[in-house]
Structure formats: C-alpha cells, structure tokens
Amino acid sequence: MEKILIAVDGSPASYEAVEFGVQLAAEQDAAVTLVHVVPALDVIPMTAFGMGAGARPHEVCEGDRQPLVEAKAVAEHHG
C-alpha cells in the first residue's frame, strides 16, 4: 500500500477515519491525502409565497477549509 485517501466532512466519524487512516499509513509507510468536498451550488430555500427558490454558485470560505485544517492537525500529531 503506497497511498491512503481519507475523506473528511467535519463529523466525529470522519475524525475517527483520520485517526485510523494515519495509523494505517504509519504501519504501511504510505502517504496520506486528505480530501473535503464542498457543494458546487448553495440552495436558496423557498419563501412563504413560493418565490425565491433556486440556487447560486457556492463561494468557498474559511469555514469550508476547517475540516481539512482539523484533520491535518490530527495527521501531524501522528507524524
């Protein structure tokens, strides 16, 4: 095994996956790649009168990067 891909979404289960994945990578001397997917569109909810429903392009913000930042910290803790 040379590479391990770990998807994170900010949930407790994904951080368990990071813990497991980096430990497995250390045992196998494998590289780790962390990935987090953000939506392409933000859905705009309908108003009470049915107007305004639709979607607009998602603008990436710092909050979108937070799961990766936290997962990276876990990975760095394990070397």
Residue pairs with C-beta under 8 A, 6 or more apart in sequence:
1 24
1 28
1 30
2 30
2 31
3 30
3 31
3 32
3 33
4 21
4 24
4 25
4 28
4 30
4 31
4 32
4 33
5 33
5 35
6 17
6 18
6 21
6 22
6 32
6 33
6 34
6 35
6 71
7 14
7 17
7 34
7 35
7 36
7 37
8 14
8 15
8 17
8 18
8 34
8 35
8 36
8 67
8 68
8 70
8 71
9 36
9 67
10 36
10 66
10 67
10 70
14 67
14 71
15 70
15 71
15 74
18 34
18 71
18 74
18 75
19 74
19 78
21 32
22 32
22 74
22 75
22 78
23 78
24 30
25 31
25 32
26 78
26 79
32 75
34 68
34 71
34 72
34 75
36 64
36 65
36 67
36 68
36 71
38 58
38 60
38 64
39 58
40 57
40 58
41 55
41 56
41 57
41 58
42 55
42 56
42 57
42 58
43 54
43 55
44 52
44 53
44 54
44 55
44 56
45 52
45 53
46 52
46 53
47 53
